[in-house]
Amino acid sequence: MKYVSVEEMISIEKAANGAGHSYEAMMEAAGKGLADVIQKEFGHLSPKMITALVGSGNNGGDALVALDYLLSRGWQASALLFRKRSPQDPLMERVRNNGGTILDCSEFPQSRESVQQELVKANFILDGVLGTGIRLPIREPLDDLLGFVKEELDGLRKKPLIIAVDCPSGIDCDSGEAAQTCLRADLTVTMAAVKQGLLRFPAYDYVGKLQFVEIGLPDGLPEMGNIKREVIEAEWVKQILPERPLNAHKGVFGTALVIAGSVNYPGAAILAGKSAYRIGAGLVTMAVPKTIYSGVIGNIPEATWIQLDDLDGAISSSAIEQIKEALERPTACLIGPGLGTNYCSRDFLKKVLRLKNLPPLVLDADGLRLAASTKDWPGTIPAKSVLTPHPGEMSYLTGIPVNEIQGDRVGVAEKYAQDWDQILVLKGANTVIADPGGQTKILEAANPALSTAGSGDVLAGIITGLIAQGISPFEAAAGGAWIHARAGTIAAEQKANAAAVLAGEISDAIGQVVSD
């Protein structure tokens, strides 16, 4: 799924119209696709009574087309016009001819009673009032009308499910701002591409489950093809995962070298190493301080081990000689989880980064902070490594306040991926993966189950394990982020509560994600 600004979406539709796929044809495809999604998601429920809140624009048109198709499938439907449409509107005529009801509710507060009666009867509300091009604040009387609907729905004992057409009404689809009167959707069906504001906060809180439908755009449309930002989809992840042939052996799936851990954070090494194995790496070599070796070896008996020279429980700079000897076999290397920020570990990392024969590198957690303590640090890291900062670490690396980073996550990730010539994984709700070549993947996932200590170590291990198997670092980072998020969802379902999830349980769910 492409990830676009409002301006880009307008250009795409204009180009499609110019290429012979008319706006009317796009609306027909959008409305039919919307009806298909509603039927698939909710067609098994009864009664099938849906009320559409209809504006004067394209979203209202999409909603009317969807009602026509749903009426043909046995649904009962009504449309409440929250803005006037032409009396000769053929879409309204289709709904009427198919047995649907049209009520003009645009004059408020005179329409209070009509709106109230229809809301009480409905099992489903189709929100097609405002589209992607609106700018806040919403004008009166529409703002009062939407506010009245929101209050009425909140007061109902049995609340209808709300389905948003393209976006919840009252969302700025560029900035992600949301009006106070915006209706919180259970499902948003977005058309042709995901609008960037939908994956920003606070808008994302109003989106609910996000689904996508095509609008019949012509193949090869340059205005669509030139978009380099995409939302990660399950089918794409499936395509990049390596096959597991019956005659394979462990050497086929690569070796991940994990340099991690300290006396204060031994668990980080365990989580990263286990996750590299869970995602399919043939062999994982754990390089940990001697001090913690005896305490962690029992947690990953499948790994091979290097006991690194240490000082005060952290990796010593003299351990570089042991790493040099270990670099012949690994096809990916992870440095950082649980290293701590001891000065001796900083000196060790400097020496590692200067090695000429390093395999593809993932730099995570304390590894990022240690690297950034060096002057002109971006030039010390091998180009096109994978860096995995959370917003706080990104602030440390760039000097930009966290709130500014969060306000433009995609833009910030893209800028620094290019400036540093690195693959950047900006973690957090709706993780962004940016490649220095200009390609960007956005993860559509905000899961509190991932907000637990050690979750980032699991992600780093997944990415490293995928790279070890021969997947490109960018694809491994994007696919790994999707798998990690889905594993968090599965772990939360198993525990029946996101707050109860431990990072190790996220790692344990990796196999289920890949199997699914």
VEXLO-620835 format. One record per residue (C-alpha): x, y, z; residue number from 1. Coordinates in steps of 0.001 Angstrom, whole numbers. Example, Ala and Ser with C-alpha at 12.3 -4.5 7.8 and 13.67 -1.06 7.14 Angstrom:
// residues 2
<<12300, -4500, 7800>, 1>
<<13670, -1060, 7140>, 2>
//
This chain:
// residues 516
<<0, 0, 0>, 1>
<<1369, 3383, -963>, 2>
<<1622, 6040, 1752>, 3>
<<733, 9482, 390>, 4>
<<71, 13088, 1244>, 5>
<<-3261, 14656, 329>, 6>
<<-1601, 16573, -2506>, 7>
<<-88, 13382, -3904>, 8>
<<-3474, 11639, -3798>, 9>
<<-5117, 14515, -5646>, 10>
<<-2410, 14316, -8338>, 11>
<<-2859, 10548, -8664>, 12>
<<-6620, 10844, -9149>, 13>
<<-6206, 13726, -11592>, 14>
<<-3709, 11710, -13631>, 15>
<<-6015, 8679, -13632>, 16>
<<-8891, 10811, -14852>, 17>
<<-6665, 12193, -17607>, 18>
<<-5707, 8652, -18580>, 19>
<<-9364, 7756, -19126>, 20>
<<-10328, 6316, -15708>, 21>
<<-12928, 8926, -14757>, 22>
<<-13696, 10251, -11293>, 23>
<<-17091, 8559, -11594>, 24>
<<-15412, 5201, -12316>, 25>
<<-13096, 5679, -9339>, 26>
<<-16082, 6414, -7088>, 27>
<<-17915, 3347, -8350>, 28>
<<-14889, 1144, -7662>, 29>
<<-14380, 2717, -4234>, 30>
<<-18027, 2285, -3250>, 31>
<<-18169, -1301, -4434>, 32>
<<-14916, -2110, -2662>, 33>
<<-16252, -506, 495>, 34>
<<-19442, -2589, 309>, 35>
<<-17375, -5739, -271>, 36>
<<-15303, -5071, 2855>, 37>
<<-18414, -4386, 4953>, 38>
<<-20067, -7566, 3675>, 39>
<<-16964, -9651, 4369>, 40>
<<-16409, -8206, 7848>, 41>
<<-19999, -7958, 9064>, 42>
<<-22256, -9866, 6664>, 43>
<<-22628, -12718, 9149>, 44>
<<-24204, -10399, 11755>, 45>
<<-27904, -9609, 12144>, 46>
<<-29783, -7397, 11755>, 47>
<<-28041, -5715, 8853>, 48>
<<-29205, -2128, 9363>, 49>
<<-26749, 552, 8244>, 50>
<<-27066, 4325, 8347>, 51>
<<-24711, 6459, 6289>, 52>
<<-23763, 9989, 7325>, 53>
<<-23282, 11647, 3957>, 54>
<<-21451, 14825, 3006>, 55>
<<-21468, 16721, -262>, 56>
<<-18133, 15426, -1546>, 57>
<<-16541, 12245, -2842>, 58>
<<-16658, 10419, 490>, 59>
<<-20403, 10928, 589>, 60>
<<-20600, 9609, -2963>, 61>
<<-18547, 6538, -2030>, 62>
<<-20928, 5926, 881>, 63>
<<-24014, 6144, -1349>, 64>
<<-22544, 3713, -3879>, 65>
<<-21749, 1311, -1034>, 66>
<<-25328, 1564, 274>, 67>
<<-26675, 655, -3154>, 68>
<<-24554, -2505, -3283>, 69>
<<-25439, -3430, 311>, 70>
<<-29162, -2979, -367>, 71>
<<-28793, -5428, -3250>, 72>
<<-27335, -7922, -763>, 73>
<<-30277, -7732, 1605>, 74>
<<-29208, -4958, 3942>, 75>
<<-31525, -2229, 5196>, 76>
<<-30054, 1204, 4642>, 77>
<<-30666, 4895, 5175>, 78>
<<-28618, 7954, 4294>, 79>
<<-28569, 11131, 6395>, 80>
<<-27436, 14111, 4332>, 81>
<<-25243, 16209, 6616>, 82>
<<-24540, 18518, 3702>, 83>
<<-26881, 19188, 813>, 84>
<<-26374, 17304, -2417>, 85>
<<-28018, 18024, -5751>, 86>
<<-31656, 16835, -5846>, 87>
<<-30808, 15204, -9186>, 88>
<<-27842, 13305, -7726>, 89>
<<-27980, 9899, -9503>, 90>
<<-26311, 8214, -6523>, 91>
<<-29163, 9202, -4225>, 92>
<<-31620, 8022, -6844>, 93>
<<-29911, 4607, -6914>, 94>
<<-30317, 4259, -3163>, 95>
<<-33984, 5260, -3279>, 96>
<<-34740, 2923, -6180>, 97>
<<-33132, 44, -4312>, 98>
<<-35320, 564, -1233>, 99>
<<-33110, 2859, 809>, 100>
<<-34202, 6008, 2668>, 101>
<<-32697, 9469, 2143>, 102>
<<-33177, 12147, 4823>, 103>
<<-31952, 15728, 4546>, 104>
<<-30441, 16524, 7962>, 105>
<<-28239, 19425, 6903>, 106>
<<-30292, 22030, 8780>, 107>
<<-29260, 21705, 12410>, 108>
<<-30617, 21796, 15121>, 109>
<<-33927, 21325, 13273>, 110>
<<-32810, 17814, 12237>, 111>
<<-31993, 16595, 15756>, 112>
<<-34970, 14288, 16073>, 113>
<<-34508, 12650, 12658>, 114>
<<-30836, 12023, 13317>, 115>
<<-31575, 10648, 16768>, 116>
<<-34192, 8190, 15481>, 117>
<<-31909, 6824, 12751>, 118>
<<-28936, 6405, 15089>, 119>
<<-31009, 4360, 17528>, 120>
<<-32146, 1975, 14765>, 121>
<<-28725, 1418, 13183>, 122>
<<-26353, -1457, 13877>, 123>
<<-23726, 150, 11662>, 124>
<<-22825, 3770, 10987>, 125>
<<-21057, 4593, 7721>, 126>
<<-19143, 7853, 8188>, 127>
<<-18893, 9565, 4808>, 128>
<<-19277, 13204, 5867>, 129>
<<-15842, 14743, 5358>, 130>
<<-12991, 13661, 3128>, 131>
<<-9232, 13764, 3024>, 132>
<<-8954, 17352, 1854>, 133>
<<-10522, 19124, 4844>, 134>
<<-8690, 21552, 7049>, 135>
<<-9597, 22131, 10668>, 136>
<<-11520, 23619, 12370>, 137>
<<-14809, 22199, 11056>, 138>
<<-17325, 24933, 10267>, 139>
<<-20720, 25347, 11855>, 140>
<<-23356, 23965, 11795>, 141>
<<-21569, 20774, 10734>, 142>
<<-19334, 20755, 13800>, 143>
<<-22400, 20946, 16070>, 144>
<<-24094, 18191, 14093>, 145>
<<-21103, 15860, 14369>, 146>
<<-20805, 16711, 18060>, 147>
<<-24477, 15838, 18552>, 148>
<<-23970, 12480, 16794>, 149>
<<-20988, 11740, 18996>, 150>
<<-22930, 12505, 22180>, 151>
<<-25887, 10421, 21055>, 152>
<<-23728, 7435, 20177>, 153>
<<-21886, 7664, 23491>, 154>
<<-25229, 7576, 25282>, 155>
<<-26542, 4458, 23555>, 156>
<<-26508, 1252, 25574>, 157>
<<-25951, -798, 22422>, 158>
<<-23511, 1143, 20298>, 159>
<<-23414, 631, 16515>, 160>
<<-20110, -158, 14819>, 161>
<<-18664, 2835, 12980>, 162>
<<-17083, 2416, 9548>, 163>
<<-15180, 5412, 8165>, 164>
<<-15022, 6047, 4425>, 165>
<<-11381, 6771, 3528>, 166>
<<-10863, 8590, 6854>, 167>
<<-12876, 9435, 9968>, 168>
<<-14648, 12777, 9468>, 169>
<<-12684, 15500, 11223>, 170>
<<-9185, 14148, 10551>, 171>
<<-6548, 16270, 8844>, 172>
<<-5084, 13618, 6552>, 173>
<<-1742, 15394, 6289>, 174>
<<-970, 16476, 9846>, 175>
<<-2928, 13850, 11776>, 176>
<<-4806, 16460, 13792>, 177>
<<-8312, 15489, 14897>, 178>
<<-11354, 17597, 15697>, 179>
<<-12964, 17075, 19103>, 180>
<<-16160, 16067, 17320>, 181>
<<-14419, 13403, 15205>, 182>
<<-16152, 10025, 15380>, 183>
<<-13925, 7160, 16545>, 184>
<<-14162, 4427, 13893>, 185>
<<-14057, 688, 14487>, 186>
<<-12960, 233, 10881>, 187>
<<-11534, 2680, 8347>, 188>
<<-11587, 1657, 4688>, 189>
<<-9051, 3806, 2858>, 190>
<<-9092, 4200, -916>, 191>
<<-6151, 3567, -3284>, 192>
<<-3442, 4531, -777>, 193>
<<-2971, 5219, 2923>, 194>
<<-3086, 8932, 3674>, 195>
<<-157, 9921, 5853>, 196>
<<-2225, 11614, 8559>, 197>
<<-4018, 8356, 9358>, 198>
<<-813, 6896, 10817>, 199>
<<-14, 9990, 12864>, 200>
<<-1313, 10807, 16308>, 201>
<<-3876, 11736, 17500>, 202>
<<-5602, 10677, 14236>, 203>
<<-4501, 7047, 14561>, 204>
<<-6528, 6771, 17772>, 205>
<<-9670, 7343, 15663>, 206>
<<-8906, 4969, 12780>, 207>
<<-9617, 1573, 14332>, 208>
<<-8791, -1345, 12078>, 209>
<<-7425, -93, 8764>, 210>
<<-8317, -1760, 5465>, 211>
<<-7553, -816, 1888>, 212>
<<-9492, -1026, -1384>, 213>
<<-8487, -361, -4970>, 214>
<<-10214, 2257, -7099>, 215>
<<-9205, 850, -10488>, 216>
<<-6211, 3086, -11165>, 217>
<<-4547, 2417, -14542>, 218>
<<-1430, 241, -14443>, 219>
<<1845, 2080, -14761>, 220>
<<515, 5442, -13640>, 221>
<<3731, 7457, -13008>, 222>
<<2166, 9585, -10292>, 223>
<<1565, 6381, -8302>, 224>
<<4732, 4553, -9309>, 225>
<<6941, 7439, -8232>, 226>
<<5717, 7209, -4619>, 227>
<<8564, 5646, -2609>, 228>
<<6721, 5380, 696>, 229>
<<4734, 2221, 1398>, 230>
<<2894, 633, 4286>, 231>
<<4161, -2880, 5051>, 232>
<<1711, -5648, 4159>, 233>
<<1670, -9301, 5204>, 234>
<<1926, -10500, 1601>, 235>
<<5126, -8498, 1064>, 236>
<<6669, -9976, 4218>, 237>
<<5727, -13458, 3045>, 238>
<<7511, -12860, -268>, 239>
<<10818, -11776, 1292>, 240>
<<11116, -14662, 3769>, 241>
<<13650, -17300, 2675>, 242>
<<12456, -20749, 1706>, 243>
<<13332, -23733, 3912>, 244>
<<14102, -26578, 1473>, 245>
<<13926, -30156, 2769>, 246>
<<17575, -30830, 1940>, 247>
<<18866, -27703, 3718>, 248>
<<21479, -27669, 6488>, 249>
<<22327, -24988, 9018>, 250>
<<24977, -23451, 6787>, 251>
<<22301, -22528, 4250>, 252>
<<20668, -20145, 6724>, 253>
<<23722, -18186, 7758>, 254>
<<25411, -17308, 11022>, 255>
<<24453, -14398, 13243>, 256>
<<27125, -12971, 15527>, 257>
<<25573, -11257, 18554>, 258>
<<27912, -9023, 20566>, 259>
<<25887, -8082, 23596>, 260>
<<25385, -8104, 27329>, 261>
<<27055, -6859, 30500>, 262>
<<26829, -7703, 34174>, 263>
<<23831, -5380, 34575>, 264>
<<22008, -6456, 31395>, 265>
<<22639, -10137, 30648>, 266>
<<19032, -10709, 29563>, 267>
<<19359, -8423, 26560>, 268>
<<21890, -10783, 24993>, 269>
<<19631, -13783, 25605>, 270>
<<16596, -12119, 24032>, 271>
<<18521, -11004, 20949>, 272>
<<20215, -14362, 20416>, 273>
<<17048, -16402, 20880>, 274>
<<15153, -14167, 18474>, 275>
<<17816, -14553, 15788>, 276>
<<17350, -18301, 16116>, 277>
<<13538, -18084, 16217>, 278>
<<13465, -16258, 12891>, 279>
<<15531, -18970, 11254>, 280>
<<19259, -18210, 11442>, 281>
<<21216, -21448, 10988>, 282>
<<23714, -20672, 13736>, 283>
<<23963, -17962, 16372>, 284>
<<27315, -17136, 17923>, 285>
<<27046, -15253, 21196>, 286>
<<29951, -12988, 22138>, 287>
<<29464, -11936, 25773>, 288>
<<31645, -10796, 28688>, 289>
<<33286, -13663, 30583>, 290>
<<31594, -12446, 33765>, 291>
<<28101, -13328, 32540>, 292>
<<28905, -16385, 30416>, 293>
<<28123, -19036, 33030>, 294>
<<24825, -17345, 33856>, 295>
<<23510, -17061, 30300>, 296>
<<24782, -20153, 28482>, 297>
<<21965, -22316, 29820>, 298>
<<19392, -20021, 28245>, 299>
<<20604, -20653, 24687>, 300>
<<22313, -24046, 24629>, 301>
<<21947, -24118, 20825>, 302>
<<24405, -21210, 20390>, 303>
<<28163, -21247, 20126>, 304>
<<29907, -18899, 22553>, 305>
<<32821, -16509, 22729>, 306>
<<33829, -15425, 26239>, 307>
<<35067, -11897, 25767>, 308>
<<37664, -10178, 27913>, 309>
<<35864, -7887, 30308>, 310>
<<36426, -5154, 32841>, 311>
<<33998, -4449, 35675>, 312>
<<31412, -6692, 34013>, 313>
<<31520, -4955, 30600>, 314>
<<33342, -5877, 27396>, 315>
<<36959, -4742, 27465>, 316>
<<38677, -3056, 24550>, 317>
<<41166, -5935, 24465>, 318>
<<38324, -8231, 23332>, 319>
<<38793, -6868, 19821>, 320>
<<41331, -9607, 19127>, 321>
<<38734, -12278, 19909>, 322>
<<36242, -10619, 17555>, 323>
<<38812, -10463, 14751>, 324>
<<39249, -14224, 15018>, 325>
<<35467, -14761, 14929>, 326>
<<34614, -12840, 11750>, 327>
<<35305, -15505, 9164>, 328>
<<31925, -17243, 9366>, 329>
<<29159, -14727, 10357>, 330>
<<26840, -13395, 7653>, 331>
<<25352, -10730, 9960>, 332>
<<26467, -9015, 13139>, 333>
<<24460, -7373, 15922>, 334>
<<26171, -5063, 18392>, 335>
<<24530, -3274, 21275>, 336>
<<21842, -4986, 23360>, 337>
<<22763, -4670, 27023>, 338>
<<26357, -3520, 26439>, 339>
<<26068, -731, 28979>, 340>
<<27888, 2552, 28475>, 341>
<<31168, 1775, 30209>, 342>
<<34173, 3597, 28724>, 343>
<<35936, 289, 27986>, 344>
<<32975, -912, 25921>, 345>
<<33034, 2404, 24031>, 346>
<<36692, 1853, 23135>, 347>
<<35916, -1740, 22119>, 348>
<<33112, -597, 19818>, 349>
<<35345, 2000, 18155>, 350>
<<37808, -744, 17285>, 351>
<<35086, -3069, 15991>, 352>
<<33661, -403, 13699>, 353>
<<37112, 107, 12148>, 354>
<<37383, -3540, 11099>, 355>
<<37378, -3992, 7325>, 356>
<<35750, -7412, 7168>, 357>
<<32630, -6809, 9248>, 358>
<<29523, -8577, 7908>, 359>
<<26316, -6522, 7482>, 360>
<<25836, -4731, 10782>, 361>
<<22869, -4006, 13065>, 362>
<<23627, -1374, 15707>, 363>
<<21112, -1235, 18537>, 364>
<<20493, 199, 22010>, 365>
<<23713, 916, 23930>, 366>
<<25660, 346, 20743>, 367>
<<24056, 3491, 19320>, 368>
<<24853, 5579, 22390>, 369>
<<28439, 4353, 22517>, 370>
<<28940, 5062, 18811>, 371>
<<27434, 8540, 19127>, 372>
<<29848, 9482, 21900>, 373>
<<32562, 9729, 19230>, 374>
<<33150, 12943, 17289>, 375>
<<31768, 12788, 13738>, 376>
<<30340, 9401, 14649>, 377>
<<28163, 8775, 11543>, 378>
<<31324, 8430, 9453>, 379>
<<32693, 5755, 11765>, 380>
<<29842, 3286, 11083>, 381>
<<29994, 1134, 7930>, 382>
<<27637, 2518, 5291>, 383>
<<24173, 986, 5008>, 384>
<<24237, -604, 8427>, 385>
<<20904, -906, 10239>, 386>
<<20438, 1565, 13107>, 387>
<<17450, 958, 15406>, 388>
<<16825, 3967, 17687>, 389>
<<13670, 4616, 19661>, 390>
<<12616, 8303, 19805>, 391>
<<14704, 9013, 22919>, 392>
<<17803, 7535, 21328>, 393>
<<17060, 9385, 18095>, 394>
<<16942, 12599, 20081>, 395>
<<20347, 11757, 21570>, 396>
<<21785, 11009, 18133>, 397>
<<20426, 14139, 16430>, 398>
<<19922, 16743, 19168>, 399>
<<16299, 17142, 18044>, 400>
<<13693, 17183, 20849>, 401>
<<11573, 14037, 21060>, 402>
<<8325, 15939, 20410>, 403>
<<9716, 17293, 17125>, 404>
<<10818, 13825, 16061>, 405>
<<7392, 12410, 16871>, 406>
<<5736, 15259, 14972>, 407>
<<7419, 14222, 11706>, 408>
<<8631, 10664, 12140>, 409>
<<8779, 9834, 8443>, 410>
<<10529, 13059, 7473>, 411>
<<13100, 12784, 10269>, 412>
<<13853, 9133, 9515>, 413>
<<14272, 9837, 5802>, 414>
<<16516, 12848, 6349>, 415>
<<18965, 11078, 8627>, 416>
<<18964, 7842, 6658>, 417>
<<20235, 9883, 3720>, 418>
<<22531, 12163, 5740>, 419>
<<24167, 9218, 7513>, 420>
<<23969, 6759, 4578>, 421>
<<22380, 4207, 6919>, 422>
<<19179, 2171, 7070>, 423>
<<17238, 3776, 9882>, 424>
<<14570, 2001, 11924>, 425>
<<12797, 4690, 13954>, 426>
<<10946, 2583, 16490>, 427>
<<7710, 3409, 18266>, 428>
<<4054, 3428, 17290>, 429>
<<3975, 2989, 13485>, 430>
<<7697, 2308, 13127>, 431>
<<9414, 3937, 10133>, 432>
<<12131, 2156, 8136>, 433>
<<14041, 4477, 5817>, 434>
<<16691, 3519, 3273>, 435>
<<19356, 6046, 2189>, 436>
<<18343, 5388, -1422>, 437>
<<14974, 7041, -765>, 438>
<<12698, 4051, -181>, 439>
<<10603, 4087, 3010>, 440>
<<8415, 1467, 4678>, 441>
<<5920, 2369, 7401>, 442>
<<4637, -202, 9855>, 443>
<<922, 158, 10597>, 444>
<<1020, -1063, 14194>, 445>
<<774, 611, 17579>, 446>
<<716, -2093, 20223>, 447>
<<1286, -1493, 23956>, 448>
<<2407, -5129, 24227>, 449>
<<5667, -4011, 22590>, 450>
<<6218, -1360, 25270>, 451>
<<8083, -3698, 27588>, 452>
<<11735, -3996, 28588>, 453>
<<13654, -6155, 26136>, 454>
<<11223, -5770, 23253>, 455>
<<13820, -3830, 21260>, 456>
<<16385, -6602, 21818>, 457>
<<13918, -9059, 20284>, 458>
<<13482, -6819, 17227>, 459>
<<17244, -6423, 16810>, 460>
<<17668, -10197, 16937>, 461>
<<14932, -10754, 14343>, 462>
<<16482, -8264, 11924>, 463>
<<19952, -9762, 12394>, 464>
<<18645, -13296, 11895>, 465>
<<16953, -12299, 8654>, 466>
<<20087, -10576, 7323>, 467>
<<22111, -13669, 8250>, 468>
<<19870, -15691, 5926>, 469>
<<20684, -13448, 2984>, 470>
<<17827, -10957, 3034>, 471>
<<18887, -7395, 2203>, 472>
<<19315, -5207, 5297>, 473>
<<16466, -2878, 4316>, 474>
<<14013, -5703, 3663>, 475>
<<15156, -7475, 6825>, 476>
<<14559, -4319, 8854>, 477>
<<11077, -3737, 7419>, 478>
<<10009, -7378, 7458>, 479>
<<11486, -7831, 10924>, 480>
<<9542, -4866, 12270>, 481>
<<6284, -6332, 10911>, 482>
<<7003, -9795, 12351>, 483>
<<7954, -8280, 15710>, 484>
<<4713, -6273, 15892>, 485>
<<2592, -9268, 14935>, 486>
<<4390, -11414, 17524>, 487>
<<3485, -8801, 20126>, 488>
<<-172, -9044, 19109>, 489>
<<-130, -12834, 19391>, 490>
<<1588, -12687, 22781>, 491>
<<-1027, -10205, 24017>, 492>
<<-3834, -12477, 22813>, 493>
<<-2265, -15427, 24602>, 494>
<<-1968, -13468, 27846>, 495>
<<-5356, -11769, 27375>, 496>
<<-3735, -8467, 28341>, 497>
<<-1041, -6411, 26612>, 498>
<<321, -5255, 29987>, 499>
<<1116, -8855, 30978>, 500>
<<3395, -9549, 27987>, 501>
<<7097, -10151, 28589>, 502>
<<9700, -9646, 25872>, 503>
<<10564, -13344, 25922>, 504>
<<6951, -14147, 25080>, 505>
<<7175, -11872, 22030>, 506>
<<10225, -13867, 20947>, 507>
<<8394, -17156, 21546>, 508>
<<5566, -16007, 19239>, 509>
<<7859, -15449, 16244>, 510>
<<7353, -18987, 14975>, 511>
<<3571, -18577, 15029>, 512>
<<3838, -15389, 12952>, 513>
<<5989, -17063, 10312>, 514>
<<3692, -20103, 10275>, 515>
<<617, -17917, 9811>, 516>
//
